[in-house]
Each structure stands twice: as C-alpha cells, then as structure tokens.
Amino acid sequence: MKTILKRYMWFTSCILCALILSSCEDFLDRQEDEALTFDKIWKTKATTKQYWLNSMSFLPNDADDFNYSPWVGASDEGSVTYNRDTRWINFGSWNASAVPYEKMTFYYRGIRECNIFMQNADKCLENDPTLEKAELEMWKAQSRFARAYYYFLMMRIYGPVFLIGDELLDFTASTEALYRQRNTWDECLQYVVSEMENCINNPAIKDSWESDTEKGLATKGACQAVISRLKLYAARDLFNGCRLYANMKNPDGSNLFPATNDPQKWLEAANAAKVLIDNPMYKLYRSGDGSNPYENYYGITQALWNDELIWTTGYKGRYTLGVHTAPTGLSGTAYGGVGPTQQQVDAYAMDNGRYPINGYQKDGTPIIDETSGYSADEFMKSTWTYPAWGGDKNGYNIEAPNMYKNREPRFYVTVFFSDGYWKHGNAKTKCSFAKGANSNKSHDYPKAGYLLNRFYDHTSNSVSGSWGNITFPTFRLGEMYLNFIEATLECKKRGVSLPSGYEEKAMELWDDLRDRSGLEGIKTVYPEATTEKLIELCRQERRIELAFENHRYFDTRTWMIAEDVDGGPMYGMDTLFPGTGDTAPAGYWKRVVFETRVFNSNHYLYPFTQRELDRNKLLVQNYGW
C-alpha cells in the first residue's frame, strides 16, 4: 500500500487503541468482550477509515522485508549474512517449537480485522453524512482483496489452512468449541480464486489508478495476478498429487492435499495468465526507444509506477534495500551482506543467449557448455569493458576474471563482483570482498563474494544519505509471460489439449522477454530443444528474469527440486582469503563452499507451531514435523 496507508495504521484515540490491542491476539485466543467500545468506531468517517487502513496494514512490505523473510536467503538464489532466525531453515534447526518468520497468527489477525470492517462499516453511512457510499464500497472491496491475499500468503508456505470466511469467532466460547480442522487444498484454492473473482467483478475495484492517492491499492489486474500465481502453484508437483502429502487426512477422513495429479490444472494456469497478457494496460518496460537492454531491465525497479507493474506493495524508500546491498567499502552507512550465490551467478546466459554451465562435478567444478563461449580458464584475468548502465553514459575498462566477461545484460544489472566499481551517483568505488579488504572488514560482507546490484539506486549517492525510492514489483507482466510459457509447455508435455495459438503465443512472448534484455529467441539459440528441454530452459529464464523478487524460494519448492538445489554446499569466492585495499588477491579467485545447507523432505512446507497443535486437537501437522 502507498505510504498514506502507513500514516493511519494505528488509531489515535484511547478507545480505538484498546480495541486494536484486544484484537491482536492469536485468532484462537479468547478475548474480552469489545461491545463497550466497538460502536464508537463507526460514528465518524475518520475512525471508520482508520479501521479500514488497519485491516490493510497486514499486507507485507516487500521493499523493507526482503532480507528479513527467508525468501532470498533460504534458496540457492542468495545468501543473507546476518544472523536472522530464518537461517534456521538453511541449517535444518527449525521445528514446531522454533518456526522462523512465523506469520500465521499475524495473517489471521488481518483476516479478522477485514471481517470486522466489512460487516460493520455500513453503520458509518447512517452516522456521518460526509462519507460517500462509493468511497465506503471501495474500502470494503479493498479489505476483501486483502483478506483473500492473506490466505494466499499462508497457503504458499503451509498448504491448506483454516477458512474462516465471514465468521467472527466467538471468543467467549470454550476452547473445545473453537477446535476446527484444516480445509482441503482444493477448498482453499477455490475460496481464494472465488474471492478474487468477486473483487474483479466488483465495480468498486478499478481497472487502474485514477489518482496518486490510489496508487498501491488493488486493481482488477492485481486480483487476476494472484489467481495466476496461485493456479500455477496448484498445477506444480507440490500441490498436485505430491507423494509426500497424498495420504494426509483430516480427522473426518478428507484428503488435505490432492491425492493424484491432474494435468488439466496446467491449462487453468495458462488461461489465468493469459487474461493479463491480453490486457492492453500492461506492457513490458522498455527505456526510451527500447534499444538499451541494461536500462530496460534495470528500469523495472527504477522507473516508478511503470506499465509493467500489475501490483506493488507500494511506493517505498530504498533505504532497507540499499543499506543491506551497498558494499561497506563506501563511506557512510552500508551493511552490504545480501547477494547471489555462485550457483545464481552461473545461471546467467552469455551474451549469445546460451547458458554456460550445464551442471557440476561432485567437487563443485562446473560442467561447461563449450558452444556458449564461456572460458574454461574462468579465473584468468583480462581487461575488458564493463557495460554502461545505472546512469552511466559510457562503459569503462576493468581487469576481472573471464567468468564475468561477455555475460547477458541482466547479469550485470543484478550481480556485483569483487574488483568491480560500485556506482553511487556521480562517483564510483572499487571494492574487494577478500577478508580485511575494503568491503570485508567486519561481519557485514557477502559470504559468497557477490552483492545484489539491481535494487540499489545507482543514480543516487547513498554516501550523502540519498537512497531513492522504489515501487517493488510484487506482480508484473514479465511474471505472467513466464507463467503462461511454463503452463503451456507443461500442457504439451502432458498431452493436454491447448486452445489454438497457445503454443505459438508462448514462444512469441518468450522471444519478446529475451529481446527486452538483448538476447535472441530461445529457439534460435537452442533450435533442437525438445519440450522437456524447453521446460528446463523456461525454469532457468524464470530464475534470471525474476531474480530476487521473492520467487525462487517458492519455485524450488513447488517444482519439488529443493532437495537437490537448496540443500548441500553453497558456493562462492574465497571471502576468507586475506586481502587489503580494493583489489582481491589471486588466492581469492576460487570456488569454495561458504555454507552447507540442510533441506529435508519435510521442509517443503512450514510446520504449524506446537502452540496451535496443543490448543487445537483437530489440527493435522504437515508431513514430517
């Protein structure tokens, strides 16, 4: 939500504060009777609006939360050096009594606040003539979107949860009366989709923002984007006949998860994405005449409110994003410790569009595609031109290993490596991540030897306290392209009949996405690719295009490849090798294991907390916990 929502997040009156405090208990907790203060809320437009804003305040802030949540640091995409409790996931030290980033209770509070608001807000029309019905209907519709979105956020980490619907739980009832079993996955899926469709059909939800104060509110496109992503997850292996969950049953004998795979769900996913692809409101972002692939890709997060954005969690300052990714070699405030793993670095294509690394030997040595142009002597240094982007008018020469030479534009926008120059405003600072060098003097350094480049505003100078702003791409058209491409290819693989033109459209979209970043079409680069190979390449395209936008964590899990890629050794450069100044010594340039992670089969979904298990005897714990 736009920052205007934060301004009214908490009530100013003592009466309203008391209500908030009483409603912030867990959704199964008993609460005091709120009737004495409750009616006062709906007397005025101001307090009614404040309650609406409170119901919306549980929406996540992707720009500020990106290194506190596990979504970056608990997949093979990235590393977060700070001692967050989410690191428990990486080391397998979590359980039902120690759940990192536990949000279930938080989101049920939000659901309850939405229900209270939607069921009582009409009272204000009778009490305050300054409130217009159209404005109130918009508030109610936005709360309905938020309520469904809170369920979506829980489903992606827990699987099926409890559907409360419009119910306001009677907290004066006995604990036993509040027992309830989980709804099934299909019930949860149908509920969220139907709620989002209700919002789409509600005239109070608009097609687009009509004023600056509305920016950040959900549109019809935002509702459809949630449907698209959720249906894509529902088609993938984790939620579509997964063997781990196939026999999980509720106390009444109902299957919590689909017991068998339904390939038709891929067609549903393709259709859901195509709705947005066909919407002329959204366009892939291109800078100027679109001829600069670096500015095209960087602009997705640099150009505020651009036409590729379907929904963003709001217009935010970049301080949190920037301060945790800026190298400590800069003077001023910088805690640079969030960045890609070597596996993520290896995933990027060469500038000819081919992917250079096909896999790894047991010792971590890369298996190189000789036709890609990637040098087998990957650590040999040479002088080459680093491309211009991020406000630079011209490229500049650097001396750096061949590993980073002649890579695709999205690589340079996303990955910052030792001996490179970090641009900040009109200045550049050369940085080294060797131990004791200018950007590795304390615990704040990237363990893999790489920093995340693309969320920092390189046109501003953080050294002087200027961090810039961002509209974080929570949902964007590029994702919808990839959703459609994946679903279409999976339909073809599984023999699902596709509507006329779907396969051709998928390849056209893929070519458009790659062209935006200066690459040739996938079938031009891989002319002999089978459907299976194209699915593999689509997954790699998704990994690169959507890097660090909170996708990889959920993709590896819903594809059920996390046991292979998110566990075991994570590689980077040797950031423990001693160095000084701003140039990494020769000993730094080698592949080393910076962290060995644990991913077991029960880690695909979160556990319910022991507290909830103790209080709700009908609650079935997720597999393996």
Buried (B, 14 or more C-beta within 10 A) or exposed (E): BBEBBBEBBEBEBEEBEBBBEBBBBBBBBBBEEBEEBEEEBBBBBBBBBBBBBBBBBBBBBBBBBBBBBBBBBBBBBBBBBBEBBBBBBBEBEBEBEEBBBBBBBBBBBBBBBBBBBBEBBBBBBEEBEEBEEEBBBBBBBBBBBBBBBBBBBBBBBBBBBBBBEEEEBEBEEEEEEBBBBBBBBBBBBEBBBEBBBBBBEBEBBBEEBEEEEBBBBBBBBBBBBBBBBBBBBBBBBBBBBBEBBBEBBBEEEBBBBBBEBBBEBBBBBBBBBBBBBEBEEBEBBBBEEEEBBBBBBBBBBBBBEBBBBBBBBBBBBBBBBBBBBBBBBBEEBBBBBBBBBBBBBBBBBBBBBBBBBEEBEEEBEBEBBEEBBBBEEBBEBEEBEBBBBBBBEEBEEBEBBBBBBBBBBBBBBBBBBBBBBBBBBEEBBBBBBBBEBBBBEEEBBBBBBBBBBBBBBBBBBBBEEBBBBBBBBBBBBBBBBBBBBBBBBBBBBBEBEBEEEBBEBBBBBBBEBBBBBBBBBBBEBBEEBEBEEBBBBBBBBBBBBBBBBBBBBBBBBBBBBBBEBBBBBBBBBBBBBEBEEBBBBEEBBEBBEBBEBBBEEBBBBBBBBBBBBEBBEEBBBBBEB
